[in-house]
């Protein structure tokens, strides 16, 4: 499938990026831009900026940036085509997809998604195969999974074979290298490909919008030398830190009930869902991440953490508390009876009993207190001090000041301690948190580097600096500015490879009369380039905003940019002439007694110096 370029332009030009992003991020007007808290990383001071004039966004903290399509792709973990479709629907534009793709024209991400769909169908077919899938079917039946659940979650089976999927992929015309990138195949020492998933129950992992992004495989073999679970590696379409198993199936129920239940594994989630408890997500056995919590926060801010009663489960619950509190979640924790997990409990006792016990979830303070008590920490003064300090540290993760104060009051009453003493301890932790946050912000706020370094050479620094300024001017995506620069300086003249590639892309759009910043952002494939471009443009916009406040005349600002571009052309011409004069000086030094050659060299040098002087005195290329 593909969308004609003119239709994409129509959709983008009919959409206001501020209107779209404000549906997901609370924005406030500042000057000519809008700012808000970045949805892609944790921050307390707004650094996420949206420019209605440029129709792009940029975060000065994590440096993510792009146009309206880029935002939706990043925020919702969807493909480019899906982002265009969603934007078209919001803008009321009828969209017709075409399938007349030319070689290399199909979106690369779409190809990866299609490979995963191809694999999911293969695994599902193998489970249904009465010969190859018998053992797996018997296992799943023994786990009380119904056929409807197997189909809903796309559960399948990878046969005990080294090339079953490989041969099927070859017949299906699948790109085997891409299949290996997605973790479906691997290569042995001899360079021969083989099936990565073998003799395993397969659990497809879906994105929030229902795309198959990865797989988890549970072995059917009881061997210590084989991992119980094998998961897909991270790829362009799958980032483990940003994925929650089951969210696609449960998001509407979570939104409806305004509450999520967090469990550890695939089977826990499927068993609860099968029993009619559908507001459930799973961390898939990994530590809960800030990215996963931010993803969940789109649907609710209330959560019941339900991990196993064993030490590993309790530790996982404790780690989850920190991440959830820092994201402003209301957290309850439920510990099931010894030897039980959500899967076994709901299978034994059913939905009503499970819902009844889930109401007994306690807040994080009570959970930690009971946990420390079970470890005997309140029986020893030294350990009791450690436990109280841990409770206070946990309170420091709460961003709401009133909630923090009330929780400290609760701890003081519970353990008969002076409230002021605990507040003093709390202040220490809050300061530590701020220091850590400032360090993290400094790291994140470092300007993104270009993919390649400037070339080596005697004039590296000077030329690279001017070339950078020229690129910055070209990123205004203004035809007049581009015309001024390209009349005197073509892309192939850039000495820096990175700048040359970017200049070539700008030049192509300029000559085709399609030069616009949102379109340019769409065409840039390298993520570092995207970050660099959005950073440059937004920084320039901030400068323009200050000038706008000073002069209250937008046309004056634009004239400044045009004048600046002309001045850059002067600078680059002066650098060229200086380089040629230096070259002649070197030739003069080697000419020795060749008087005719010396005469010609001195004459050429004089002409170049006159040209330099004329450029210095010529105001036609500069307005200031």
C-alpha positions in Angstrom: 0.0 0.0 0.0 1.0 3.6 -0.6 -0.4 7.1 -0.4 0.3 9.5 -3.3 2.7 12.2 -2.3 0.3 15.0 -3.4 -2.3 13.6 -1.1 0.1 13.4 1.8 0.9 17.1 1.1 -2.8 17.9 1.1 -3.4 16.2 4.4 -0.4 17.8 6.1 -1.2 21.3 4.8 -4.8 20.9 6.0 -3.7 19.9 9.6 -2.6 22.2 12.4 0.1 20.4 14.4 -0.9 22.4 17.5 -4.5 21.1 17.3 -3.3 17.5 16.9 -0.6 17.5 19.7 -2.8 19.4 22.1 -5.1 16.3 22.1 -2.3 14.4 23.8 -0.2 17.1 25.5 -1.3 20.1 27.5 0.1 23.1 25.7 0.5 26.7 26.7 1.2 29.6 24.4 4.6 31.3 24.8 5.3 34.0 22.2 4.7 32.5 18.8 5.2 28.9 20.0 3.4 26.5 22.4 5.2 24.6 25.2 4.3 21.7 27.4 5.8 18.7 29.3 7.4 16.2 26.9 5.4 13.0 26.5 8.5 11.1 25.5 10.6 11.5 28.6 10.1 12.5 32.3 10.4 16.2 33.1 9.0 18.7 35.5 10.0 21.8 33.5 8.4 22.1 30.1 10.9 21.8 27.2 8.6 20.4 24.6 7.9 23.1 22.0 5.4 23.2 19.1 5.7 25.8 16.3 2.4 26.6 14.5 4.4 28.6 12.0 6.9 25.9 11.2 4.4 23.1 11.8 7.0 21.0 13.6 7.7 20.0 17.3 11.0 19.7 19.2 11.9 18.7 22.7 15.0 20.5 24.1 15.3 17.8 26.7 15.3 14.5 24.7 15.7 16.1 21.3 12.9 14.3 19.6 11.3 16.3 16.8 9.5 16.2 13.6 6.2 17.0 11.9 2.6 16.0 12.7 3.1 12.5 11.3 6.4 12.0 13.2 4.6 12.9 16.5 1.8 10.4 16.0 4.2 7.6 14.9 6.4 8.2 18.0 3.5 8.7 20.5 1.3 5.9 19.3 4.0 3.5 18.0 2.3 3.4 14.6 3.6 3.3 11.0 3.8 6.3 8.7 0.8 5.1 6.7 -1.3 4.8 9.8 -0.2 8.2 11.0 -1.3 9.7 7.6 -4.6 7.8 7.7 -5.4 9.0 11.3 -4.5 12.6 10.4 -6.6 12.4 7.2 -9.6 11.1 9.2 -9.3 14.0 11.7 -9.0 16.5 8.9 -12.1 15.0 7.1 -10.1 14.1 4.0 -11.0 11.0 2.1 -8.0 8.8 1.6 -7.7 6.0 -1.0 -4.7 3.7 -0.8 -3.0 2.5 -3.9 -1.0 -0.7 -4.3 0.9 0.1 -7.4 4.3 0.0 -5.6 7.5 0.2 -7.4 10.6 -1.7 -6.2 11.9 -0.1 -3.0 8.9 2.1 -2.6 7.1 0.3 0.1 7.6 1.7 3.6 10.4 -0.3 5.3 8.5 -0.5 8.6 5.4 -1.9 6.8 7.6 -4.6 5.4 8.7 -5.6 8.9 5.2 -5.6 10.2 4.1 -7.8 7.3 6.9 -10.3 8.0 5.7 -10.5 11.6 2.1 -11.1 10.4 3.3 -13.8 8.0 5.2 -15.4 11.0 2.2 -15.1 13.3 0.0 -16.9 10.7 2.6 -19.6 10.3 2.8 -20.2 14.1 -1.0 -20.2 14.5 -1.3 -22.7 11.6 1.3 -25.0 13.2 -0.7 -25.0 16.5 -3.8 -26.1 14.5 -1.9 -28.8 12.7 -3.0 -32.1 14.3 0.3 -33.7 13.6 2.9 -31.1 14.5 0.8 -29.1 17.0 -0.6 -31.9 19.1 1.9 -31.6 22.0 1.4 -27.9 22.2 -2.4 -28.1 22.0 -2.3 -30.6 24.9 -0.1 -28.3 27.0 -2.5 -25.3 26.4 -5.6 -27.4 27.1 -3.9 -28.5 30.4 -3.5 -24.9 31.2 -7.2 -24.4 30.7 -6.9 -22.1 27.8 -10.0 -22.1 25.5 -10.0 -21.9 21.7 -11.5 -18.4 21.8 -8.6 -17.2 23.9 -6.0 -18.8 21.7 -7.5 -17.0 18.7 -7.9 -13.7 20.4 -4.3 -13.5 21.5 -3.0 -15.2 18.3 -1.2 -17.9 20.2 0.7 -20.4 18.1 3.4 -23.0 18.0 6.9 -23.2 16.6 7.7 -26.9 15.7 10.8 -28.7 16.9 12.6 -28.1 13.6 15.6 -26.2 12.4 14.1 -25.0 9.1 10.4 -25.3 9.2 9.7 -21.5 9.3 12.8 -20.9 7.1 11.5 -23.0 4.3 8.0 -21.5 4.6 9.5 -18.0 4.5 11.5 -18.8 1.4 8.3 -20.0 -0.3 6.5 -16.9 0.8 9.2 -14.6 -0.7 10.1 -13.2 2.7 13.3 -11.2 3.0 15.4 -13.6 5.2 17.7 -10.9 6.4 14.8 -8.8 7.7 13.3 -12.0 9.3 16.6 -12.4 11.1 16.6 -8.8 12.2 13.2 -9.5 13.8 14.6 -12.5 15.6 12.7 -15.1 13.6 15.8 -16.6 12.1 19.5 -16.9 13.2 22.8 -17.8 11.5 25.1 -20.6 12.6 28.9 -20.5 12.5 28.9 -21.6 8.8 26.6 -18.7 7.8 23.6 -20.9 7.4 20.2 -19.6 8.6 17.9 -21.6 10.9 14.7 -21.1 12.9 15.2 -19.2 16.1 12.0 -20.4 17.7 11.8 -24.2 18.1 9.5 -26.4 20.1 7.9 -23.4 21.8 4.4 -22.0 22.5 4.4 -18.6 20.7 2.8 -15.5 22.1 2.6 -12.6 19.6 3.2 -9.2 21.2 0.9 -6.4 19.8 1.4 -2.7 19.7 -1.4 -0.6 21.3 -3.0 -0.3 17.9 -2.9 -4.0 17.1 0.2 -4.5 15.0 2.3 -7.6 15.6 5.7 -6.2 16.8 7.4 -9.1 18.4 7.1 -12.7 19.8 7.6 -14.5 23.1 8.2 -18.2 23.0 7.8 -20.6 26.0 9.7 -23.9 25.7 7.9 -27.2 26.0 11.2 -28.9 27.0 12.1 -29.4 30.7 15.8 -28.8 30.3 18.1 -26.6 32.4 20.3 -25.7 29.4 17.3 -24.1 27.5 15.8 -20.8 28.5 12.2 -21.1 29.6 11.3 -18.0 27.6 12.8 -16.7 24.4 11.8 -13.2 23.2 12.3 -11.2 20.0 15.2 -8.8 20.0 14.6 -5.1 19.8 14.0 -3.7 16.3 12.7 -0.7 14.5 9.2 -1.8 15.4 9.8 -3.2 18.8 11.3 -1.6 21.9 10.8 -3.7 25.0 10.9 -0.7 27.3 7.9 0.8 25.5 5.7 -2.3 25.2 3.1 -3.8 27.5 1.8 -7.2 26.8 -2.0 -7.3 26.4 -2.5 -3.5 26.2 -4.1 -3.7 22.8 -6.8 -6.1 24.1 -7.3 -4.4 27.4 -7.0 -0.6 26.7 -10.7 0.1 26.3 -11.7 -1.8 29.5 -8.9 0.0 31.4 -10.2 3.4 30.1 -13.8 2.4 31.0 -13.0 1.2 34.5 -10.2 3.8 35.0 -8.0 1.2 36.5 -5.4 -1.3 35.4 -4.2 -4.5 36.9 -0.5 -5.2 36.4 0.7 -8.8 36.3 4.0 -10.4 35.3 3.5 -13.0 32.6 1.6 -14.0 29.4 -0.4 -16.8 31.1 -1.4 -14.6 34.0 -2.9 -12.0 31.7 -4.6 -14.5 29.4 -6.2 -16.4 32.2 -7.6 -13.3 33.8 -8.8 -12.0 30.5 -10.5 -15.4 29.8 -12.2 -15.2 33.2 -13.7 -11.8 32.2 -11.2 -9.6 34.0 -10.1 -7.5 31.0 -8.4 -4.4 32.4 -5.1 -6.2 32.8 -1.6 -5.7 31.3 1.7 -7.6 31.8 5.3 -6.5 32.1 6.3 -9.8 30.5 8.7 -10.7 33.3 10.8 -7.6 33.0 11.2 -4.7 35.4 8.5 -2.0 34.8 10.0 0.9 32.9 9.0 4.7 32.9 8.2 4.3 29.2 5.7 1.5 29.9 4.1 3.6 32.6 3.8 6.6 30.4 2.2 4.4 27.8 -0.3 3.1 30.4 -1.0 6.7 31.6 -2.9 7.4 28.4 -5.7 5.2 29.7 -5.6 5.5 33.5 -3.6 6.8 36.5 -4.9 4.0 38.9 -3.2 0.7 39.1 -3.3 -2.5 41.1 0.1 -4.2 41.1 -0.4 -8.0 41.3 2.9 -10.0 41.4 3.7 -13.4 42.8 4.1 -13.9 46.6 7.7 -15.3 46.1 10.7 -13.1 46.9 11.3 -12.3 43.2 7.7 -11.2 42.8 7.8 -9.1 45.9 11.0 -7.4 44.8 9.4 -6.7 41.4 6.4 -5.1 43.1 8.8 -2.9 45.2 10.7 -1.8 42.1 7.4 -1.0 40.3 6.3 1.3 43.1 9.1 3.8 42.4 8.4 4.0 38.7 4.6 4.4 39.2 4.8 7.0 41.9 7.2 9.1 39.8 4.6 9.1 37.1 1.8 10.3 39.5 -0.1 6.9 39.7 -2.4 6.0 42.5 -0.8 2.6 43.4 -2.3 -0.4 45.2 -0.5 -3.7 45.7 -2.0 -7.1 46.2 -0.1 -10.1 47.4 -1.7 -13.4 46.6 -1.6 -16.4 49.1 1.7 -18.4 49.1 2.1 -20.7 46.1 -0.5 -18.8 44.0 -0.1 -16.6 41.0 -2.9 -14.8 39.1 -3.3 -17.7 36.6 -3.6 -20.4 39.3 -5.8 -18.3 41.6 -8.4 -17.3 39.0 -8.4 -20.8 37.6 -9.1 -22.3 41.0 -11.5 -19.8 42.4 -13.0 -17.9 39.4 -13.8 -14.3 38.6 -15.9 -13.3 41.6 -13.5 -14.5 44.2 -10.6 -12.8 42.3 -12.5 -9.5 42.2 -13.3 -9.8 45.9 -9.6 -10.3 46.8 -8.5 -7.6 44.5 -10.4 -5.1 46.6 -8.0 -5.9 49.5 -5.1 -4.3 47.7 -3.2 -2.0 50.0 -1.4 1.3 49.3 2.3 1.3 48.8 3.0 2.5 52.4 1.1 -0.4 53.9 2.7 -2.9 51.5 6.2 -1.8 52.3 5.5 -1.7 56.0 4.2 -5.3 55.9 7.2 -6.3 53.7 9.7 -4.8 56.2 7.9 -6.4 59.1 8.0 -9.8 57.5 11.8 -9.4 57.2 12.1 -8.5 60.9 13.4 -5.0 60.2 11.2 -3.5 63.0 12.6 -5.9 65.6 16.1 -4.3 65.5 16.7 -0.5 66.0 19.3 -0.2 63.3 17.2 -2.0 60.8 14.1 -0.1 61.9 15.9 3.1 61.1 16.8 1.7 57.6 13.1 0.8 57.1 11.8 4.2 58.1 14.3 5.9 55.8 13.2 3.6 53.0 9.6 4.6 53.6 10.5 8.3 53.5 12.6 7.9 50.4 9.6 6.3 48.7 7.4 9.2 49.7 9.9 11.6 48.0 9.0 10.0 44.7 5.4 11.5 45.0 5.2 14.6 42.9 2.1 16.0 44.6 3.3 18.1 47.6 0.0 17.8 49.5 -0.1 14.0 49.0 3.6 13.9 50.2 2.8 15.9 53.3 -0.2 13.7 54.2 1.7 10.5 53.7 4.6 11.8 56.0 1.9 12.6 58.6 0.6 9.1 58.3 4.1 7.6 58.8 4.7 9.8 61.8 1.5 8.7 63.5 2.0 5.0 62.6 5.5 4.8 64.1 5.0 7.5 66.8 7.7 9.8 65.4 8.0 13.5 65.2 6.6 14.8 62.0 9.2 17.5 61.7 12.0 14.9 61.9 10.5 13.0 59.0 10.1 16.2 57.0 13.8 16.9 57.5 14.6 13.4 56.2 12.2 14.0 53.3 13.9 17.2 52.3 17.3 15.4 52.0 15.8 12.9 49.6 14.0 15.6 47.6 17.3 17.4 47.2 19.0 14.2 46.1 16.2 13.7 43.6 16.7 17.2 42.2 20.4 16.7 41.9 19.9 13.4 40.0 17.3 15.0 37.8 19.5 18.0 37.0 22.4 15.7 36.1 20.0 13.7 33.9 18.7 16.9 32.3 22.2 18.1 31.5 23.0 14.8 29.8 19.7 14.9 27.8 20.1 18.6 27.0 23.4 18.1 25.2 22.9 19.1 21.6 22.5 16.2 19.2 25.6 15.5 17.1 25.5 15.1 13.4 26.1 11.6 12.2 29.5 12.4 10.7 32.4 14.6 11.7 33.7 17.6 9.7 36.5 16.7 7.3 40.2 17.0 8.4 42.3 19.8 6.9 43.8 23.2 7.6 40.6 25.1 7.2 38.4 22.5 8.9 37.1 24.6 11.8 36.5 27.8 9.8 34.8 26.2 6.8 32.8 23.8 8.9 31.5 26.7 11.0 30.3 28.7 8.0 28.9 25.6 6.3 26.9 24.9 9.5 25.6 28.5 9.3 24.6 28.0 5.7 22.7 24.8 6.5 21.0 26.7 9.3 19.9 29.4 6.9 18.7 26.8 4.4 16.6 25.2 7.1 14.4 28.2 7.1 12.9 26.5 4.0 12.4 29.9 2.4 12.7 30.1 -1.4 14.3 33.5 -1.4 16.9 32.5 1.1 17.6 29.2 -0.7 17.9 31.0 -4.0 20.4 33.5 -2.6 22.6 30.7 -1.2 22.3 28.2 -4.1 23.1 31.0 -6.7 26.6 31.1 -5.1 27.1 27.8 -3.3 25.9 24.4 -4.6 25.5 21.3 -2.4 28.5 19.5 -4.0 30.7 22.4 -2.7 30.2 21.4 0.9 33.3 19.8 2.4 31.4 18.3 5.3 29.8 15.0 4.1 26.8 15.4 6.5 26.1 19.0 5.5 26.4 18.0 1.8 23.8 15.3 2.1 21.4 17.6 3.9 22.0 20.4 1.4 21.4 18.0 -1.5 18.0 17.1 0.0 17.1 20.8 0.4 18.3 21.6 -3.1 16.2 18.8 -4.6 13.1 20.2 -2.9 14.0 23.8 -3.9 14.4 22.9 -7.6 11.1 20.9 -7.5 9.3 23.9 -5.9 8.3 21.7 -2.9 10.5 23.2 -0.2 8.8 23.1 3.2 10.0 22.1 6.6 7.4 19.5 7.4 8.1 17.8 4.0 11.8 17.9 4.6 11.5 16.4 8.1 9.5 13.6 6.4 12.2 12.8 3.9 15.1 12.7 6.4 15.7 9.1 7.3 18.6 9.5 9.8 17.3 10.1 13.3 20.3 12.2 14.3 19.6 14.5 11.3 16.0 14.8 12.3 17.0 15.8 15.9 19.6 18.2 14.5 17.2 19.9 12.1 14.3 20.3 14.6 16.8 21.6 17.2 18.3 24.2 14.8 14.9 25.4 13.6 13.4 25.7 17.1 16.4 27.5 18.5 16.3 30.0 15.6 12.6 30.4 16.3 13.4 31.2 19.9 15.8 33.9 18.7 13.2 35.2 16.3 10.6 35.3 19.1 12.9 37.6 21.2 13.5 39.9 18.2 9.7 39.9 17.5 9.1 41.1 21.0 11.8 43.8 20.5 10.8 45.0 17.1 7.1 43.9 17.0 7.6 43.5 13.3 7.7 40.0 11.8 8.7 41.4 8.4 11.8 42.9 10.0 12.8 39.5 11.4 12.4 37.9 7.9 14.6 40.7 6.4 17.2 40.0 9.0 17.3 36.3 7.9 17.6 37.3 4.3 20.4 39.7 5.2 22.1 37.0 7.3 22.0 34.6 4.3 23.6 37.2 2.0 26.3 37.8 4.6 27.0 34.1 4.8 27.5 34.0 1.0 30.0 36.9 1.5 31.8 34.9 4.1 32.1 31.7 2.1 33.4 33.7 -0.9 36.0 35.4 1.3 37.1 32.0 2.6 37.4 30.6 -0.9 39.6 33.6 -1.9 41.7 33.3 1.2 42.4 29.7 0.4 43.4 30.5 -3.2 45.7 33.3 -2.0 47.3 30.9 0.5 47.8 28.4 -2.2 49.5 31.1 -4.4 51.7 32.1 -1.5 52.9 28.5 -1.3 53.6 28.4 -5.0 55.5 31.7 -4.8 57.7 30.2 -2.1 58.6 27.3 -4.4 59.0 29.3 -7.6 62.6 30.5 -6.5 64.3 32.3 -9.5 61.6 31.7 -12.1 60.9 35.4 -12.7 58.1 35.0 -15.3 56.3 32.5 -13.1 56.7 34.7 -10.1 55.4 37.7 -12.1 52.2 35.8 -13.0 51.7 34.5 -9.5 52.0 38.0 -8.0 49.6 39.3 -10.6 47.0 36.6 -9.8 47.5 37.2 -6.1 46.9 41.0 -6.6 43.7 40.3 -8.5 42.4 38.0 -5.8 43.2 40.5 -3.1 41.3 43.2 -5.1 38.4 40.8 -5.4 38.4 40.3 -1.6 38.5 44.0 -1.1 35.5 44.5 -3.4 33.5 41.9 -1.6 34.3 43.5 1.7 33.2 46.9 0.4 30.1 45.6 -1.5 26.9 45.9 0.4 24.8 44.2 -2.2 25.2 40.9 -0.4 24.4 42.2 3.0 21.8 44.6 4.5 23.7 45.2 7.8 
